Amino acid sequence: MASLPGLEPTETAATAEDTTSTDTRKRKLGLRRCTRRNKVTSHDSFLSYANGRWWKVAGVLCLVSLLAYIFAPLPAQHFGGTWLGYTLGTISAGLIVWLTLLGVRKRAMTPGTWSLKAWTSAHVYLGLSLIVVATLHTGFDLGWNVHTLAWALMMIVIVSGMFGIWFYWTLPQALSENRYDEDGAVTEKQMIEQLRSLDRQIHDAAQPLTAEDAAVVEKSLEQDPFDGSIWNRVTARYPNCATRRAAATLREARAFRPRVADDPLDRVDALLTRKEAMLARLRRHLRLKSLLQLWLYVHVPVTFALLAALSAHIVSVFFYW
């Protein structure tokens, strides 16, 4: 191999070897980074975590409980007091207590088998399995007593949790779509800032208006965009929206007036139209956020009521049954 002027053949070979070694290290480092990136960015929903590990566990638990209930030779009366009744009851009570620990678990972010995603997946499917396990524990002997109260509260918690699953499965995508427009993503804070900017522009544009028209516009500026009941926020319907009323009133007034160049009503009407669109977008955002939280106002308080009823159920069974 010919050598470059001033460079010995041995130096050239050494340089080539160092270059090859460096390229090899870079390729290995790039491969590790790519692998790490793939692990981080791979999306695995809590519903399908670990290839559906927890729905399989919950399914096996339900199947075993059902087969035991059908084929185990047990008395027809007072099923809850049999060995199988106590077994299913112990499993149900243990699951209920463990499921309530999700709120505590959320405060600790750890990866691995018991990551928050894994815990949430187990929470969902083992919680649903209680519909079968706890109901079989009752032996379908329901009545007006504390035992049935515990079962009924459990069912309310589970049903509200099912609503929560559906909300968390569908609403984040809707939230994301609502945040994007032709200019890109817009945060809630930016929506509010844009709304305030429009209010300032409307205020300035309304100065040449008559006193009657200006009073209508002023009501739009004075109304709190966050004002309204829980029902208004959840449905995103605001029948008393002052902005909508002001826009309709000014358009009606324009229809009976001669058109003039640089009419201030045109400017105000255009700004009110933009404000209507921004209000609709902000209210959709607030509606979706409210739905993501609303189910918790049933789920969490009823869970505490369930723990109290469950404690009363256990005490009454072991001490007064």
N, C-alpha and C positions, 0 to 999 in steps of 0.2 A: 504494500500500500504506500503510495507517495505521501510524503509528509510536507506540511506547510513550511515555508521558509522560517527558520529560527525555532522550529519545534521538532524535537526528537520523536522518533516513532513510538518509543515507550510512553512518552507524555501524551501522544495522541490516543493511544490505546487506553491509557488510564482515564483520559477525559471522556472518551466514548463509554467506558464502563460506568463512570460516575453518572453520566447522563442517562444511561439505561436504568441504573439503580434508582435515580431520582424519579424517572417516569413511572417505574413500577410502584414506588411508594405513593406517588400521586394517584395512580389508578386505584390502588388499594384504599387510600384515604377517601377518594371520591366514591368508591363502592360502599364504604362504611357510612358515609354521609347520606348517600342515596337510600340505603337500607333504613337508616335512622329516620330519614324524612318520610319514607313510606309508612313506617310504623306510627309516626306521629299524625300524619295526615289521613290515614285510612279511617273511614267513617264506619263506626259500628254502633248501631242504635242500641239503647238499653233493652229494647224489646227483642232484639235478635242477638244479644250479647253471647259471645262464645258459642256461636252456632246454635242458639236456642237452648243453652244448658238448663236454665231455670224453669222454662216451661216444660221441659222433659221431666225434671225432678218433680214439679208440681203435678204433672200428669200421672206419674207413677204413684205418688202419694194418694191422689184421688182414686186411682184404680184399685190399689191395695185396700184402701178404706172401704170402698164399695163392695169388693169381693168378700172382705171379712164380714161386712154387715149382712150380706146375702147368705153366706154359707156357714157362718159360725153358729153353732147350736146355742141359742140364748133364749131366755124367757121373753114373751111378747110384751109384758108390762114392765115399766120402770127400766127402760133400756139404759138410761144414763147411769144407773147404779151397777151395771154389770162390768166385768173386767174389760170388755171392749169399749163400753161407754166411758169408763174412766180413762182408758188409753187414748181414745179420740179426744176426750175433754182435755187431757194433759197436753196433747200435741197442739190442740187449738189454743189453749191458754198461753202456752209457750210461744207460739207463733205470734199471737196478738201482742204480747209484751215485746218480743223482738222487733216486730214491725214498727212499733212506736219509736224505736231507737234511730230511725232514719234521720229524724231531725237533728239528733246529736251527731250522727255520722257525717252529715253535710258540712259540719264545721272542721272536718279533718280531710284534707286532700291527699290521698295516697294512691299510687299506681298498683298494678298487680291483680291477683285473684280477687281481693276484697277492695278493689277500687270503688269509687262512688257509683260508677256506671254498673259494676257488677252487683253492688248492694241494691241499687234501685231496681235492677232487673229481678233480683230475688224478691224484693219487696212487692213488686207487681204480681208476679206469678204465684208466690206462696200466699199472698193476700187473697188472690182469686180462688186458690185451692180451699180456703176456709169455707166457701159457699158449700162445698161438698162435705168436708171433714167435720165442721162444726154442726151442720144440719144433721148429719148422721149421728153425731153425738147426742142430739136431742131425741133421737128416735121418733121424730115427728110428733112428739108429745108437747104441743104448744098450748099455752093458756095465758090467763091474765095474772102473771106472776113475775118475779124478778128474773127468773131463768129465761123466760121468753123475752123479757125486756133486753137482757144482754144480747140475745141472738138478734133481735130487731135492730138494736143500735149497731151491731156488727155489720148487718146487711146495709144499713144506711151509709156507714163508712166505706164499705166496698163499692157501692153504687156511685157515691160521690168521687171515689178514687178512679172509677172507670171514666167518669166525665173528665177528670183531670188528665188521664192518659190520652183521651181523644183531643183535648185542648192542646196539650204539649206536642202532640203528633201533627196537628194541622195548623195551629195558629202562628208558630214562629215563621213559617214560610209566608203566610199572609202579612205578617209584620214586616218582613224583609221586602216584599213586593210593594207595600205601601210607602216604604221609606225611599224608594228609588224613583227618580224622574229623569228627564233628559239631561239634567246637570249632574247626575250621579246620586249617591246616597245622601240622605238628609237626616240628621238626628232630631230627636224631640226638642232639644234646646234650640237647634237651628230653625225648626218650624215655628217655635214661639218667637224667636227674634225676627223672622220674616213677617209674622203676623203684626208685631209691634211696629216694624218698619212701614207696613202697609197702613196702619192706623195713623202714623205721622204724616204720610203722604195724603191720606184722605182728609185729615184735619186741615192741611195746607190748601188742598184743592177745593175744599168746601167754603173757603172764606168769601168768594164772590157770590155765593148763593143767597137766595132770599132767606129771611128769618125762618119762614115755615119749612123750607127745604133743609136748611142748616140744622133745625131742631130734630128732624128725622135722622139725619146723618149722625148727629151728636149721640142719639140713643144707641146707635151701633157702636160708637167708640166707647161709650160708658159701660156697656154690658161685658161682664166677665166671661171670657170664652170657656172657662172651666165651671161656670155656674150651671147647676142642674141637679136633678136627683140621681140616685143610683140607676134607676130605670132608664133615664135619659142617656147616661153614660154607657150602659150595657147595650142599649138598642141603637145608639148613635142618632137618636131622633130628638130634635130640639124644636118643638112646634112654636115656641116663643122667641125664636132667633131674631134679634133686632137687625142684624145685618141683612138677612133675607127680606125682612119687612121693609127696610130702608131701600133696598135695591128695587123691590116691586113698586113701592110708592113713587120713587123718582122716575122709573120707566113709564109709569102711568101718567105722571105729570108731563113728561117729555112728549107723549103722544098727542097732547092737546095744545102744544105750544109750537110756534113757528121755529123751524130750524135756523140756527145762525152759525156763523163760522166761529171756531174756538169757543164753543158753548161749554162753560164749566161743568154743566150737567153730564156732558159726554165723558169728561175726564173723571169725574166722581163715579159715574156708572161703571166705567172700565175698572177702576180701583176696587169698587165694591164687588164686582164679578170675580176679580182675583182673590179678594178676601173670602168670598163664599167658597171658592175652591180650596183655599188653604185651610179654612175652618173645617170643611168636610174631611180633608185629609188628616188633620190633627185629631178630629173626633173619631175617625176610624182607628187611628193609632191608639187613642185612649180606650176605645171599646175593646180592642184586642188585648191590650194590657190588663184591662179589668177582668176579662174572661179568664185570662191566665191565672188570676188571683182569686176570683170569686168562689170557685169550688172549694178553696181552702177554708173559707169562712164557714163551710158546713163540715168539711173533712176533719179539721183539727179540733174544734170544740166537741163534736160528737165522739171523737176518739177518746177524749178525756172522760166524757160521760160513759163510754163503753168500759173504760178501765174501772170506774167506780162501780158500775153494774156488775162487771165481772168479779170484782172483789166481793161484792155482796152475794153473788151467786156461789162462789167458792165457800165463803164462810157459812152460808145457810146450808149448803150440802153437807159439810163435814161436822157441823155443830148442831144443826136443827133438823136435819133430814130424818 
